Amino acid sequence: MGKPSVGWSTFQKRWLLMLIVIFSVSTAIVFVIRAASDSCDRHYEDSGGRIHVPSASQIGSIANPLNFMKSRLVLLVSHELSLSGGPLLLMELAFLLRSVGAQIVWITIQRPIETEEVVYSLEHKMLDRGVQVFPARSQEALDTALKADLVVLNTAVSGKWLDAVLKEDVTRVLPKVLWWIHEMRGHYFKMEYVKHLPFVAGAMIDSHTTAEYWKNRTRERLGIKMPETYVVHLGNSKELMEVAEDNVAKRILREHVRESLRVRNEDLLFAAINSVSRGKGQDLFLRSFYESMQLIQEKKVQVPSLHAVIVGSDMNAQTKFERELRNFVIEKKIQDRVHFVNKTLTVAPYLAAIDVLVQNSQARGECFGRITIEAMAFQLPVLGTAAGGTTEIVVNGSTGLLHLAGKEGVTPLAMNIVKLATHVERRLTMGKKGYGRVKEMFMEQHMAHRIASVLKKVLQKAEGRSHF
């Protein structure tokens, strides 16, 4: 390859700078700051939210379905404020509602004793966009809860706030509470968290699988009934789609990331983009990757060099699990094929650089897994576990391939890696079909319409109205 001209080099740098600035806000990846094994509510995961700021009154070219929320007072209650999935999704809702003129108040239940840089930064992002931030146990929080048209509790853990702050006023507030649930882990099913759940106006859950799990688990374990429950699949932001559909931007990002990883353009990159934790299955992914290399060697198949990329490490923390991953790589002598990337606020460059996304979340899988629809927007096939919300996103054999969770899935995943490595046309076709599915079902306007429908119904219940 010849040395690029100075003009082209300058153009590349300008593009990269612009994209990094855009995506530092619009595609904040859902990486957990502290190590956690939760396979659902602490995703990018996933699973899944990114912060983006929609236009004032339009979602794409269609009038914003949330316009009826103008001047409404909404209290958002978050269990914490971090770069994990739940808080970022709630912030996204805050910005969606602010864009149509709603009055938004935010409170965070669990705050660190000393102000952390992340908390400070996220709070100021909200303040800059007109979101008021009050202490969780303040009189302002109580007054807002009583006056609000709508109260959104985010995650099951937020239920503790009701008795702790509202006390005797709990029954006055419950009829206007929408409970947004992202968890699937068993330890969240505690009566102290969810005893008020049957009496709220409604519950909003990210996937049908998760909703069914909550319905069965609350009935069988706690003997309580879920309120009316609404499933709201998430959607990709306009900002992410603009880059995903810009071939020049993708090419520049691809070259930049691959150069930083020291891999060639023709090499095949299989990446897991999640917080590094046992629940996300990076250990089993690496086993599958190693096994796929052995299969290719045994069958003497001619394929480009395969590489595994783990995006979401914490180089500073160096947890026991992450040490296990690195020791496995050293033990198998595949250091030149496995690349660890520190947690980052910018996911788009890595989606542009890789060839296949591996969504290997374990146990019950992801509640939804937003990184999955983001990868599909970049026309990437997805190798995912047949669990949780992934089964509602990935069409097995069409937009990707599914495998079992757990050790039983190691060999099937290895075989799927080989399939996509050896069949270029199949890989590209799956990517195109995934993009089509995103355009049909998982766009910002789809999410806005789904949320708007839920909010109308909840407000109707709270106010006793039959229409707006």
C-alpha positions in Angstrom: 0.0 0.0 0.0 1.4 3.4 -1.0 1.8 6.1 1.5 -1.4 8.2 1.7 -1.2 11.8 0.7 -1.0 14.6 3.3 -4.5 15.8 2.2 -6.1 12.4 2.7 -4.3 12.0 6.0 -5.7 15.3 7.2 -9.2 14.3 6.0 -9.0 11.1 7.9 -8.0 12.8 11.1 -10.7 15.4 10.8 -13.3 12.6 10.3 -12.1 10.7 13.3 -12.1 13.7 15.5 -15.6 14.6 14.5 -16.9 11.0 15.0 -15.3 10.6 18.4 -16.9 13.9 19.6 -20.3 12.8 18.3 -20.1 9.3 19.8 -18.7 10.3 23.2 -22.3 11.3 24.0 -24.5 9.5 21.5 -23.2 6.0 21.8 -21.9 5.6 25.3 -21.4 1.9 25.6 -23.0 0.1 28.5 -19.9 -1.0 30.4 -20.0 -1.5 34.1 -17.6 0.5 36.1 -17.3 -2.1 38.8 -17.0 -5.7 38.0 -20.3 -7.5 38.1 -21.6 -10.9 37.0 -25.1 -9.7 36.3 -26.1 -10.9 32.9 -28.8 -8.4 32.3 -29.3 -5.1 33.9 -25.6 -4.3 33.9 -25.0 -4.6 30.2 -24.2 -2.2 27.4 -24.7 -4.5 28.3 -26.5 -4.2 27.0 -27.5 -4.8 27.7 -28.2 -2.3 26.6 -28.5 1.8 26.5 -26.7 4.6 24.8 -27.2 8.3 25.5 -28.3 10.4 22.6 -30.2 13.7 22.2 -33.1 13.6 19.7 -34.3 16.6 17.8 -36.7 19.0 19.4 -39.9 17.8 17.8 -39.1 15.2 15.2 -38.1 11.6 15.3 -36.8 11.1 11.8 -39.3 12.7 9.4 -42.3 11.7 11.5 -43.8 14.0 14.2 -42.6 13.0 17.6 -45.2 10.6 19.2 -44.1 12.0 22.6 -45.4 15.5 21.9 -48.3 14.9 24.3 -45.8 14.9 27.1 -45.2 18.6 26.7 -45.3 20.5 30.1 -45.8 17.2 32.0 -43.8 16.9 35.2 -42.0 13.6 35.3 -39.8 12.2 38.2 -37.2 9.7 37.2 -35.8 7.5 40.0 -32.5 5.7 39.3 -30.9 3.2 41.7 -27.5 4.6 40.7 -25.8 6.8 38.2 -23.1 5.1 36.3 -22.2 3.8 32.8 -24.3 0.7 33.3 -27.3 -0.1 31.2 -30.2 0.9 33.4 -29.1 4.5 34.3 -28.1 5.2 30.7 -31.5 4.1 29.4 -33.2 6.3 31.9 -31.1 9.2 30.9 -32.0 8.6 27.3 -35.7 8.7 28.3 -35.0 11.9 30.1 -33.6 13.5 27.0 -36.4 12.2 24.8 -39.0 13.8 27.1 -37.0 17.0 27.5 -36.9 17.3 23.7 -40.7 17.7 23.6 -40.9 20.2 26.5 -41.6 17.9 29.5 -40.3 19.0 32.9 -37.9 16.3 34.2 -36.5 15.8 37.7 -33.9 13.1 38.3 -32.9 11.5 41.6 -30.2 8.9 42.3 -30.8 6.6 45.3 -27.3 5.1 45.7 -24.7 7.9 45.5 -21.0 7.5 46.5 -19.9 9.2 49.6 -17.3 11.2 47.6 -18.2 12.7 44.3 -17.0 10.4 41.5 -15.9 11.8 38.1 -18.5 9.7 36.2 -21.4 10.8 38.5 -20.3 14.4 38.2 -20.0 14.2 34.4 -23.4 12.5 33.9 -25.2 14.9 36.3 -23.9 17.9 34.4 -24.9 16.4 31.1 -28.4 16.3 32.4 -28.3 19.7 33.9 -27.0 21.1 30.6 -30.1 19.7 28.9 -32.6 21.1 31.5 -33.0 18.1 33.7 -33.2 19.0 37.4 -31.2 16.8 39.8 -32.3 16.5 43.4 -31.0 14.4 46.3 -33.0 11.2 46.7 -34.0 11.8 50.3 -34.7 15.6 50.0 -37.9 17.4 50.6 -37.7 18.5 46.9 -37.8 14.8 45.9 -40.9 14.1 48.0 -42.7 17.2 46.8 -41.9 16.3 43.2 -43.2 12.8 43.7 -46.5 14.1 45.0 -46.9 16.7 42.2 -45.6 14.7 39.3 -47.8 13.5 36.5 -45.6 10.4 36.2 -43.0 8.7 38.3 -40.6 6.2 36.6 -38.8 3.8 38.9 -35.8 2.3 37.1 -34.8 -1.3 38.0 -36.2 -3.4 40.8 -33.7 -2.1 43.3 -35.4 1.3 43.1 -38.3 -0.1 45.0 -36.5 0.5 48.2 -36.9 4.3 47.7 -40.7 4.2 48.0 -40.9 3.4 51.7 -37.6 5.1 52.6 -38.7 8.5 51.3 -42.4 8.6 50.6 -43.3 6.7 53.8 -47.0 7.4 54.5 -47.5 9.0 51.1 -46.6 5.8 49.2 -50.2 5.0 48.4 -50.7 8.5 46.9 -47.9 8.0 44.4 -48.2 4.3 43.4 -51.1 4.9 40.9 -48.8 7.1 38.8 -45.7 4.9 38.9 -44.3 3.2 35.8 -41.7 0.6 36.9 -39.0 0.0 34.2 -37.4 -3.3 34.9 -34.2 -4.6 33.3 -33.1 -7.4 35.7 -33.3 -11.2 35.3 -31.0 -12.3 38.2 -32.7 -14.2 40.9 -31.4 -12.1 43.8 -33.5 -9.2 42.7 -36.7 -11.1 43.6 -36.9 -9.9 47.2 -40.0 -8.7 48.8 -38.2 -5.6 50.2 -37.7 -4.5 46.6 -40.9 -5.3 44.9 -43.7 -5.5 47.5 -45.4 -2.5 45.9 -45.1 -3.8 42.4 -48.7 -5.1 42.1 -50.1 -1.7 42.9 -48.3 0.5 40.4 -49.8 1.8 37.1 -47.7 -0.5 35.0 -44.3 -2.2 34.4 -42.2 -1.7 31.4 -39.7 -4.5 30.4 -37.2 -4.7 27.6 -38.1 -8.1 26.1 -41.0 -10.7 26.1 -38.6 -13.3 27.6 -37.8 -11.1 30.6 -41.5 -10.1 31.1 -42.5 -13.8 31.2 -39.7 -14.6 33.6 -40.9 -11.8 35.9 -44.5 -12.9 35.7 -43.7 -16.5 36.6 -41.0 -15.7 39.2 -43.0 -13.2 41.2 -46.0 -15.5 41.3 -44.0 -18.6 42.2 -41.4 -17.2 44.6 -43.2 -14.2 46.2 -46.9 -14.9 45.7 -47.5 -11.5 44.1 -49.0 -10.5 40.8 -47.4 -8.3 38.2 -49.2 -5.1 37.2 -50.1 -4.6 33.6 -46.8 -5.2 31.9 -45.6 -3.6 28.6 -42.7 -4.9 26.5 -40.7 -2.1 24.9 -37.8 -3.2 22.6 -35.1 -0.6 22.3 -34.0 1.2 19.2 -30.8 2.6 17.6 -30.1 6.3 17.7 -30.1 8.5 14.6 -26.5 9.4 15.3 -25.4 5.8 15.3 -27.3 5.0 12.2 -25.7 7.9 10.4 -22.2 6.5 10.9 -23.4 2.9 10.3 -24.7 4.0 6.9 -21.7 6.1 6.0 -19.2 3.9 4.1 -16.5 6.5 4.1 -16.7 7.0 7.9 -16.8 3.2 8.5 -13.7 2.7 6.3 -11.7 5.3 8.2 -12.8 4.0 11.6 -12.0 0.4 10.5 -8.5 1.4 9.3 -7.8 3.3 12.5 -8.9 0.6 14.9 -7.2 -2.2 13.0 -4.0 -0.2 12.9 -4.2 0.3 16.7 -4.7 -3.5 17.1 -2.0 -4.3 14.6 -4.2 -6.5 12.5 -4.5 -6.5 8.7 -7.5 -5.4 6.7 -8.0 -9.0 5.4 -7.9 -10.5 8.9 -11.3 -11.7 10.4 -12.2 -10.1 13.7 -14.7 -11.7 16.1 -15.5 -9.4 19.0 -17.4 -9.5 22.3 -18.4 -6.0 23.3 -19.6 -6.1 26.9 -18.4 -5.4 30.4 -15.8 -8.1 31.2 -17.6 -10.4 33.7 -18.4 -14.1 34.0 -22.0 -13.4 33.1 -21.0 -12.0 29.7 -19.2 -15.3 28.9 -15.9 -13.9 27.6 -14.1 -17.0 29.1 -16.3 -19.4 27.1 -16.0 -17.2 24.0 -12.2 -17.5 24.2 -12.5 -21.3 24.6 -14.6 -21.4 21.5 -12.2 -19.2 19.6 -9.3 -21.4 20.5 -11.3 -24.5 19.5 -12.2 -22.9 16.2 -8.6 -22.4 15.4 -7.9 -26.0 16.1 -10.8 -27.1 13.8 -9.5 -25.0 11.0 -6.0 -26.4 11.5 -7.3 -30.0 11.6 -9.4 -29.6 8.5 -6.6 -27.6 6.7 -9.1 -25.0 5.7 -7.7 -21.9 4.0 -9.1 -18.8 5.7 -7.7 -15.4 6.7 -6.1 -15.1 10.1 -8.8 -15.1 12.8 -8.6 -12.7 15.8 -10.7 -12.4 18.9 -11.3 -8.9 20.4 -12.5 -8.4 24.0 -13.9 -4.8 24.3 -14.7 -3.8 27.8 -11.7 -4.7 29.9 -10.6 -2.8 33.0 -6.9 -2.6 32.8 -6.6 -0.9 36.1 -8.9 -3.2 38.2 -7.4 -6.4 36.8 -10.2 -8.5 38.4 -9.8 -12.3 39.1 -12.0 -13.0 36.1 -9.9 -10.9 33.8 -6.7 -12.4 35.0 -8.3 -15.8 34.2 -8.9 -14.6 30.6 -5.4 -13.4 30.1 -3.8 -16.5 31.7 -5.9 -18.6 29.3 -4.5 -16.7 26.3 -1.0 -17.1 27.5 -1.5 -20.8 28.3 -2.8 -21.5 24.8 -0.1 -19.2 23.2 -2.6 -17.1 21.3 -1.4 -13.7 22.4 -1.0 -12.6 18.8 -4.7 -13.5 18.1 -6.5 -12.1 21.1 -6.8 -8.4 21.8 -8.1 -6.8 25.0 -9.5 -3.3 24.7 -10.2 -1.2 27.7 -13.8 -0.1 28.5 -14.7 2.9 26.4 -17.4 5.4 25.7 -17.2 5.0 22.0 -18.4 1.7 20.5 -18.9 2.7 16.8 -15.2 2.5 15.8 -15.1 -1.1 17.0 -18.3 -2.0 15.2 -16.8 -0.6 12.1 -13.6 -2.5 12.5 -14.9 -6.0 13.3 -16.5 -8.7 11.1 -18.7 -10.6 13.5 -20.2 -9.7 16.9 -20.3 -12.5 19.5 -23.0 -11.9 22.1 -22.2 -14.7 24.6 -24.1 -13.6 27.7 -24.8 -16.6 29.9 -27.5 -18.0 32.2 -30.8 -16.3 31.1 -28.9 -14.1 28.6 -29.5 -10.4 28.0 -32.8 -8.6 28.8 -32.4 -7.1 25.4 -28.8 -6.5 24.4 -28.6 -3.2 22.6 -25.1 -3.8 21.3 -26.7 -6.6 19.2 -29.0 -4.2 17.3 -26.1 -1.7 17.0 -23.9 -4.4 15.4 -26.7 -5.3 13.0 -26.9 -1.7 12.0 -23.3 -2.0 10.9 -24.3 -5.1 8.8 -22.5 -7.5 11.1 -23.8 -11.1 11.6 -24.3 -12.0 15.3 -23.2 -15.2 17.0 -25.4 -15.2 20.1 -26.6 -17.4 23.0 -30.1 -18.8 22.5 -31.3 -17.0 25.7 -33.1 -13.8 26.8 -33.7 -10.9 24.5 -31.2 -12.1 21.9 -33.7 -14.6 20.7 -36.1 -11.8 19.9 -33.5 -9.9 17.9 -31.4 -12.4 16.0 -33.2 -14.7 13.5 -31.2 -17.9 13.7 -29.8 -18.9 10.3 -30.8 -15.5 8.8 -29.2 -12.6 10.7 -26.9 -14.8 12.7 -26.4 -18.1 14.4 -27.5 -19.0 18.0 -25.8 -21.5 20.3 -26.6 -22.8 23.8 -25.4 -20.9 26.9 -23.0 -22.6 29.2 -20.2 -25.1 28.5 -22.6 -27.0 26.1 -22.3 -24.0 23.8 -18.5 -23.9 23.5 -18.2 -26.3 20.6 -21.3 -25.1 18.8 -20.0 -21.6 19.0 -16.6 -22.7 17.7 -18.3 -24.4 14.8 -20.3 -21.3 14.0 -17.1 -19.2 14.0 -15.6 -21.6 11.5 -18.8 -21.5 9.4 -18.7 -17.7 9.1 -14.9 -17.7 8.6 -15.2 -20.1 5.7 -18.3 -18.7 4.0 -17.8 -15.1 3.1 -21.0 -14.7 1.2 -23.1 -16.2 4.0 -21.4 -13.8 6.4 -22.2 -10.8 4.3 -25.7 -11.9 3.5 -26.5 -12.3 7.2 -25.1 -8.8 7.9 -27.4 -7.3 5.2 -30.4 -9.1 6.5 -29.6 -7.9 10.1 -29.5 -4.3 8.8 -32.9 -4.8 7.2 -34.3 -6.1 10.4 -33.0 -3.1 12.3 -34.5 -0.7 9.8 -37.8 -2.5 10.1 -38.0 -2.9 13.9 -35.2 -1.4 16.0 -34.9 2.3 15.1 -35.3 5.4 17.4 -38.7 6.1 16.0 -39.9 2.6 16.8 -38.7 2.9 20.4 -40.3 6.4 20.7 -43.7 5.1 19.5 -43.6 2.1 21.8 -42.7 4.2 24.8 -45.3 6.8 23.9 -48.0 4.1 23.8 -47.0 3.0 27.3 -46.9 6.5 28.8 -50.3 7.3 27.4 -51.8 4.3 29.1 -50.1 4.9 32.4 -51.2 8.5 32.4 -54.8 7.5 31.6 -54.8 5.2 34.6 -53.3 7.9 36.9 -55.8 10.5 35.9 -58.8 8.4 35.3 -59.1 9.6 31.7 -60.2 7.6 28.7 -58.4 9.7 26.1 -56.0 12.6 25.4 
